[in-house]
Amino acid sequence: MPETSSVNLVDKSLLSPFQDRLRSPLTKSSICTLQINLGKRCNLACSHCHVEAGPKRTEELSEEVCQQLIQIIQRFPEIQVVDLTGGAPEMLYGFRPLVEAARQANKAVIVRSNLTIYFEPGFEDLPEYCAKQQVRIVASLPCYLSDNVDKMRGHGVYDASIRALQKLTQLGYGSHPQLILDLVYNPPLPTQESQFRLTPNQEGLEQDYKAFLKEQFGIRFNHLLTITNLPIGRTGEFLKRQDLYKPYLQFLSNHFNPDTVDGLMCRQQLSVDYQGQIYDCDFNQMAELPALTPEGQPLTITDLLASDRLNHITAIQTRDYCYGCTAGSGSSCGGALL
């Protein structure tokens, strides 16, 4: 696996608040993506998971919130993409009703999959189901070599992921124009400052992934998305245990790139949790930092339905971990920004 881009050690100067580095306040544009976190239950407990999901978590969508979300999907034509995440979204309540409501409304659907869920009892039909519904699959594969994946995600995860990707390839993912399969790369978690890295060049690493996976396993996929590890959830706790939390934030701050700001995912999306509360992005959701109206009030999906409009938010809530989305080439749920 190629090294991620090498950089200098961090500057020890005082960390500047993220909002002070912006040319103007960070504001919403028109909402086109509804990202829904269905809950925190998952069959894996990955070391870098910012959601801190796992098999022992019980939080998940309720029937009431699911029905409200279906109403929002049906009511607002400006929503073009419904992005389902978790936990393992496929194993949580509401996954299939939300997929089917979105597809019936002619909206694109993304599911953020760990791939190994396909081998859990009761979920074996997921590849065929996703293909039938033309769901875009965004799957975590933080390296194309087994050791790195298993260290981050658990023993045996790499082999299960490869088998899942081979199944998706057989169904036409990666080759049929309506069956999109994207993979996600995350850098290894550092244990010392000299290991701090930005994500590598996305296009170059994508070609390495494609060549290796096709030659070794016959796997095809569409795009590689490189995503920076933000110091949230388990990543944040890991960095704190290594006494690296503040140095890592400073490292990200030192590589702040103002050209990434216009493309930040938080500007065009609403992030909804399993209780129906609204956030500017999934990271703010995990930090329990709600989206606010101009009057300073938090929003829920009940508010959206009652007002019959989506665009309540002007100013986006920011914190210092936002440096992770704006460092280098930038980072988002859709990969690099530049």
C-alpha positions in Angstrom: 0.0 0.0 0.0 1.5 3.4 -0.9 2.4 5.8 1.8 0.0 8.7 2.4 1.5 12.1 1.6 4.3 13.0 4.0 4.2 16.2 5.9 6.2 18.2 8.5 5.6 17.9 12.2 3.0 20.2 13.7 3.6 23.9 14.6 3.2 24.3 18.3 1.6 27.7 18.0 -1.8 28.2 19.6 -4.7 26.7 17.7 -6.9 29.4 16.0 -10.7 28.9 16.3 -12.0 27.5 13.0 -14.4 30.3 12.4 -11.6 32.9 12.6 -9.9 31.3 9.6 -13.0 31.8 7.3 -13.2 34.7 4.9 -16.9 35.0 5.7 -19.4 33.1 8.0 -20.2 29.6 6.9 -23.7 29.5 5.6 -26.2 27.1 4.1 -27.0 27.0 0.4 -30.1 25.2 -0.9 -30.6 21.8 0.6 -30.4 18.9 -1.8 -29.2 16.0 0.4 -31.0 14.4 3.3 -28.5 12.3 5.3 -30.1 10.0 7.9 -28.3 8.2 10.6 -30.6 5.2 11.4 -28.9 4.4 14.7 -25.7 3.1 16.3 -26.2 -0.7 16.2 -23.6 -2.4 14.0 -22.1 -5.9 13.6 -18.7 -4.3 13.8 -16.9 -2.0 16.3 -14.2 -0.3 14.1 -11.4 1.5 15.9 -11.8 4.7 13.9 -15.6 4.9 14.0 -16.7 8.4 14.8 -20.2 7.1 15.5 -18.9 4.7 18.2 -21.2 2.1 16.7 -21.1 -1.6 17.7 -23.0 -4.8 18.5 -23.9 -3.7 22.0 -25.5 -0.4 20.9 -29.3 -0.4 20.9 -30.1 3.1 19.5 -32.1 3.0 16.3 -34.9 4.7 14.4 -38.5 4.5 15.7 -41.5 3.8 13.5 -42.8 7.4 14.2 -39.6 9.1 13.0 -39.4 6.7 10.1 -42.9 7.8 8.9 -42.0 11.4 9.3 -38.9 11.0 7.2 -40.9 9.3 4.5 -43.2 12.3 4.5 -40.2 14.6 4.1 -38.8 12.5 1.2 -42.2 12.6 -0.5 -43.0 16.3 0.1 -39.8 18.1 -0.8 -38.7 17.7 -4.5 -35.6 19.7 -3.8 -34.2 16.7 -2.0 -32.2 14.9 -4.7 -30.3 12.4 -2.6 -31.2 10.3 0.5 -28.0 9.2 2.2 -28.4 6.4 4.7 -25.8 5.7 7.4 -25.4 4.2 10.8 -24.2 2.0 12.5 -24.9 -0.6 9.9 -27.9 1.1 8.3 -29.0 -2.1 6.6 -29.7 -3.8 9.9 -31.6 -0.9 11.5 -35.3 -0.2 11.5 -36.6 1.7 8.6 -33.8 0.9 6.1 -36.0 -0.7 3.4 -39.0 1.5 3.8 -36.8 4.6 3.4 -35.0 3.1 0.4 -38.3 2.3 -1.3 -39.9 5.7 -0.5 -36.9 7.5 -2.0 -36.7 5.4 -5.1 -40.5 5.8 -5.7 -40.0 9.5 -5.4 -37.2 9.2 -8.1 -34.4 10.2 -5.7 -30.9 8.8 -5.6 -30.2 6.6 -2.6 -26.8 6.1 -0.9 -26.2 3.4 1.7 -22.9 3.5 3.6 -22.1 -0.1 4.1 -19.5 -2.1 6.0 -20.0 -5.0 3.5 -19.7 -7.7 6.2 -23.4 -7.2 7.0 -24.1 -9.3 3.9 -23.0 -12.4 5.8 -25.1 -11.9 9.0 -28.1 -14.1 9.3 -31.2 -12.5 7.8 -29.3 -10.0 5.6 -27.9 -12.4 2.9 -30.3 -10.9 0.3 -28.9 -7.3 0.7 -26.7 -7.3 -2.5 -29.6 -8.4 -4.7 -32.0 -6.0 -2.9 -29.7 -3.0 -3.4 -29.1 -3.9 -7.0 -32.9 -4.1 -7.6 -33.4 -0.7 -6.0 -30.4 0.7 -7.8 -28.9 1.9 -4.5 -25.5 3.5 -4.7 -23.2 1.6 -2.2 -20.4 3.5 -0.5 -18.3 0.9 1.3 -15.5 1.2 3.8 -12.2 -0.4 2.7 -9.5 1.7 4.4 -6.8 -0.1 2.5 -6.5 -2.7 -0.3 -4.2 -4.9 1.8 -5.6 -7.2 4.5 -3.4 -6.3 7.5 -4.3 -2.6 7.5 -8.0 -3.3 7.2 -8.2 -5.9 9.9 -6.2 -3.7 12.3 -8.7 -0.9 11.9 -11.9 -2.9 11.5 -11.4 -6.4 13.1 -10.0 -9.8 12.3 -11.5 -11.3 9.2 -13.2 -8.1 8.0 -10.9 -7.9 4.9 -11.7 -11.4 3.6 -15.5 -10.8 4.2 -15.3 -7.4 2.4 -13.5 -9.0 -0.6 -16.2 -11.7 -0.9 -18.9 -9.0 -0.6 -17.3 -6.9 -3.3 -17.0 -10.0 -5.6 -20.7 -10.6 -5.1 -21.5 -6.9 -6.0 -19.2 -7.2 -9.1 -21.1 -10.3 -10.2 -24.4 -8.3 -9.9 -23.1 -5.6 -12.2 -21.9 -3.0 -9.6 -18.9 -1.1 -10.9 -19.9 -1.7 -14.5 -23.6 -1.1 -15.0 -24.3 2.6 -15.2 -27.1 2.4 -12.6 -25.2 0.3 -10.1 -22.6 2.6 -8.5 -20.1 1.2 -6.0 -17.6 3.5 -4.3 -15.0 2.6 -1.8 -13.7 4.7 1.1 -10.1 5.1 2.2 -9.2 6.4 5.7 -5.6 6.9 6.8 -4.2 4.7 9.6 -4.6 6.2 13.1 -1.3 7.7 14.2 0.5 6.7 17.4 3.1 9.6 17.2 3.2 13.0 15.6 5.6 11.9 12.9 2.8 9.6 11.6 0.3 12.5 11.0 -0.8 12.4 7.4 -3.2 14.1 5.0 -5.1 11.8 2.7 -3.1 10.9 -0.5 -4.0 12.1 -4.0 -7.5 10.6 -4.5 -7.1 9.9 -8.3 -3.8 8.2 -7.9 -4.8 6.0 -5.1 -8.0 5.1 -6.9 -5.9 3.7 -9.8 -3.8 1.6 -7.3 -7.0 0.2 -5.7 -8.6 -0.6 -9.1 -5.5 -2.3 -10.5 -4.9 -4.4 -7.3 -8.5 -5.4 -6.7 -9.2 -6.3 -10.3 -6.0 -8.3 -10.8 -6.2 -10.2 -7.5 -9.9 -10.6 -7.1 -11.8 -9.6 -10.2 -13.4 -6.7 -8.4 -14.7 -3.6 -10.2 -15.8 -0.4 -8.6 -16.5 3.2 -9.6 -14.7 5.7 -7.4 -12.4 5.8 -4.4 -13.3 8.4 -1.8 -10.5 9.6 0.5 -11.7 10.8 3.9 -9.7 12.4 6.6 -10.0 11.0 10.2 -11.8 13.6 12.2 -11.0 13.7 16.0 -14.6 12.6 16.9 -15.8 9.4 18.6 -13.3 6.5 18.8 -10.8 8.4 16.7 -10.9 11.3 19.2 -10.7 9.0 22.2 -7.7 7.1 20.6 -5.9 10.4 20.0 -6.5 11.5 23.6 -5.1 8.2 25.0 -2.0 8.8 22.9 -1.8 12.5 24.0 -2.1 13.5 20.4 -5.5 15.1 20.3 -4.4 18.7 20.4 -1.3 18.2 18.2 -3.5 16.5 15.6 -5.9 19.4 15.6 -3.0 21.8 15.2 -1.7 19.6 12.3 -5.1 19.9 10.5 -5.2 23.6 11.2 -1.7 24.1 9.7 -3.0 22.6 6.5 -6.2 24.6 6.3 -7.1 25.3 2.7 -9.6 28.1 2.2 -10.4 26.8 -1.4 -12.2 23.8 0.2 -14.8 25.9 2.0 -17.3 26.4 -0.9 -17.6 22.6 -1.4 -18.2 21.6 2.2 -20.9 19.0 2.5 -22.6 20.7 5.4 -23.6 23.6 3.1 -26.1 21.5 1.1 -27.3 18.8 3.4 -29.4 18.2 6.5 -28.2 15.5 8.9 -30.9 13.7 10.9 -30.4 11.4 13.8 -32.5 8.4 14.8 -34.6 10.6 17.1 -35.5 13.1 14.3 -33.2 15.9 15.4 -31.4 17.9 12.8 -27.7 18.8 12.5 -25.5 20.5 9.9 -23.4 17.4 9.3 -22.8 13.9 10.7 -19.8 15.0 12.6 -21.8 17.7 14.4 -24.4 15.1 15.1 -21.9 12.9 16.9 -20.6 15.9 18.8 -24.3 16.6 19.8 -24.1 20.1 18.2 -27.5 20.7 16.7 -28.3 22.9 13.8 -29.9 26.2 14.8 -32.4 28.6 13.3 -31.5 32.3 13.1 -33.4 32.7 16.4 -31.1 30.1 18.0 -33.6 27.3 18.2 -32.7 23.7 17.4 -34.6 22.0 14.6 -36.4 18.7 14.3 -38.1 17.0 11.4 -41.4 17.8 13.0 -40.5 21.5 12.5 -39.8 20.9 8.8 -43.2 19.2 8.3 -45.1 21.9 10.3 -43.5 24.8 8.4 -43.5 23.0 5.0 -40.0 24.1 4.1 -36.4 22.9 4.5 -34.3 26.0 4.5 -34.5 27.2 8.1 -30.8 27.4 8.8 -28.6 30.3 7.9 -25.3 29.9 9.9 -23.6 26.5 10.1 -22.4 25.4 13.5 -18.6 25.0 13.5 -16.0 23.6 15.9 -12.2 23.1 15.6 -12.6 19.5 14.2 -13.9 21.2 11.1 -10.3 21.7 10.2 -10.4 18.0 9.2 -12.8 18.7 6.3 -10.8 21.7 5.1 -7.2 20.4 5.3 -5.2 19.8 2.1 -7.6 18.7 -0.7 -10.5 18.7 1.7 -12.7 15.9 2.9 -16.4 15.0 2.9 -18.7 12.1 2.7 -18.1 12.3 -1.1 -14.3 12.2 -0.7 -11.8 14.9 -1.6 -13.2 18.4 -2.3 -10.5 19.6 -4.7 
